[in-house]
Amino acid sequence: PRVKRIIAFIEQLTVPSGKGAGTPVKLRRFERQFIQGIYGPVDQVGQRTIRRAILSMGRKNGKSFLTASLALVHLVGPESIPNGEIYSAANDRDQAALIFKYAVQMVRADPELAALIKIIDSTKTMVFLGNGSFYRAVSAEAGTKFGYNPTVVIYDELAQSKTRALFDALDTSMGAREEPLLIIISTQSNDPQHTLSVLIDDALTGQDPTTVCHLYEVPEEVDDVFDPKVWKLANPALGDFRSLDELKAYAKKAMRLPSFEASFRNLYLNQRVNFISPFIPRAEW
């Protein structure tokens, strides 16, 4: 029932731009599975057992839009609680503000929501006037985050983080909440010792029942990464709202110009390769 309420709320929101603009949101199967993975497992008293969720896939598959919807679920939807604090964070303020931008667009597209939520653009903040909860996009100055008491944190593109100071500040600030939730959305890092890589590897072992990870990638052992048949492994929205033509165009450029191959593998196929091009391209090596 909890999952159904969340999906029902999101599908009453309006797509603000792009494909389907002006129509109700229609969640895809992989998006429903992610929501189920987070909110489905509960303990004996009905509390959510998942405390950390990771969604990793290629670019332009709607990660930011989905998590913006979940921010509204916790701000004013079925998961809202009195005086809740929801934050979206990233390595710079502009990146963190992307999720906020989508949330603002959905609120302003719905007169009912617009009447309930005060939007303060100058501080990237939304306030639900009904119960004192707020959602804010925050910058990466980690020292200023130790006074926060978040119910939900959405960390966008953790793979691009050079240090783990911001992550640690937010991750350790949730201990006073009854059902805290940290959501990480990102393409993979090329560094196996990066915070994101460590979190993904640990989650995939299944040893931590409080963490769920949905990883979409093209395995590195695939012989031909330029075969369109394998691209959907890292791009579940491919051919739907994720443009196949754009991906084909970048793949052709990567085939023609080997210096683009690494970024194609990392950003589009979600492989753990450095997007800085090596002296000798992988295919030639």
Secondary structure in CASP SS format (residue, H / E / C, confidence):
PFRMAT SS
TARGET T0000
AUTHOR 0000-0000-0000
METHOD secondary structure of the structure
MODEL  1
P C 1.00
R H 1.00
V H 1.00
K H 1.00
R H 1.00
I H 1.00
I H 1.00
A H 1.00
F H 1.00
I H 1.00
E C 1.00
Q C 1.00
L C 1.00
T E 1.00
V C 1.00
P C 1.00
S C 1.00
G C 1.00
K C 1.00
G C 1.00
A C 1.00
G C 1.00
T C 1.00
P E 1.00
V C 1.00
K C 1.00
L C 1.00
R C 1.00
R H 1.00
F H 1.00
E H 1.00
R H 1.00
Q H 1.00
F H 1.00
I H 1.00
Q H 1.00
G H 1.00
I H 1.00
Y H 1.00
G C 1.00
P C 1.00
V E 1.00
D C 1.00
Q C 1.00
V C 1.00
G C 1.00
Q C 1.00
R E 1.00
T C 1.00
I C 1.00
R C 1.00
R E 1.00
A E 1.00
I E 1.00
L E 1.00
S E 1.00
M C 1.00
G C 1.00
R C 1.00
K C 1.00
N C 1.00
G C 1.00
K H 1.00
S H 1.00
F H 1.00
L H 1.00
T H 1.00
A H 1.00
S H 1.00
L H 1.00
A H 1.00
L H 1.00
V H 1.00
H H 1.00
L H 1.00
V C 1.00
G C 1.00
P C 1.00
E C 1.00
S C 1.00
I C 1.00
P C 1.00
N C 1.00
G C 1.00
E E 1.00
I E 1.00
Y E 1.00
S E 1.00
A E 1.00
A C 1.00
N C 1.00
D C 1.00
R H 1.00
D H 1.00
Q H 1.00
A H 1.00
A H 1.00
L H 1.00
I H 1.00
F H 1.00
K H 1.00
Y H 1.00
A H 1.00
V H 1.00
Q H 1.00
M H 1.00
V H 1.00
R H 1.00
A C 1.00
D C 1.00
P H 1.00
E H 1.00
L H 1.00
A H 1.00
A H 1.00
L H 1.00
I E 1.00
K E 1.00
I E 1.00
I E 1.00
D H 1.00
S H 1.00
T H 1.00
K C 1.00
T E 1.00
M E 1.00
V E 1.00
F E 1.00
L C 1.00
G C 1.00
N C 1.00
G C 1.00
S C 1.00
F E 1.00
Y E 1.00
R E 1.00
A E 1.00
V E 1.00
S C 1.00
A C 1.00
E C 1.00
A H 1.00
G H 1.00
T H 1.00
K H 1.00
F C 1.00
G C 1.00
Y C 1.00
N C 1.00
P C 1.00
T C 1.00
V E 1.00
V E 1.00
I E 1.00
Y E 1.00
D E 1.00
E C 1.00
L H 1.00
A H 1.00
Q H 1.00
S C 1.00
K C 1.00
T C 1.00
R C 1.00
A H 1.00
L H 1.00
F H 1.00
D H 1.00
A H 1.00
L H 1.00
D H 1.00
T C 1.00
S C 1.00
M C 1.00
G C 1.00
A C 1.00
R C 1.00
E C 1.00
E C 1.00
P C 1.00
L E 1.00
L E 1.00
I E 1.00
I E 1.00
I E 1.00
S C 1.00
T C 1.00
Q C 1.00
S C 1.00
N C 1.00
D C 1.00
P C 1.00
Q C 1.00
H C 1.00
T H 1.00
L H 1.00
S H 1.00
V H 1.00
L H 1.00
I H 1.00
D H 1.00
D H 1.00
A H 1.00
L H 1.00
T H 1.00
G C 1.00
Q C 1.00
D C 1.00
P C 1.00
T C 1.00
T E 1.00
V E 1.00
C E 1.00
H E 1.00
L E 1.00
Y C 1.00
E C 1.00
V C 1.00
P C 1.00
E C 1.00
E C 1.00
V C 1.00
D C 1.00
D C 1.00
V C 1.00
F C 1.00
D C 1.00
P H 1.00
K H 1.00
V H 1.00
W H 1.00
K H 1.00
L H 1.00
A C 1.00
N C 1.00
P C 1.00
A C 1.00
L E 1.00
G C 1.00
D C 1.00
F C 1.00
R E 1.00
S C 1.00
L H 1.00
D H 1.00
E H 1.00
L H 1.00
K H 1.00
A H 1.00
Y H 1.00
A H 1.00
K H 1.00
K H 1.00
A H 1.00
M H 1.00
R H 1.00
L C 1.00
P H 1.00
S H 1.00
F H 1.00
E H 1.00
A H 1.00
S H 1.00
F H 1.00
R H 1.00
N H 1.00
L H 1.00
Y H 1.00
L C 1.00
N C 1.00
Q C 1.00
R C 1.00
V C 1.00
N C 1.00
F C 1.00
I C 1.00
S C 1.00
P C 1.00
F C 1.00
I C 1.00
P C 1.00
R C 1.00
A C 1.00
E C 1.00
W C 1.00
END
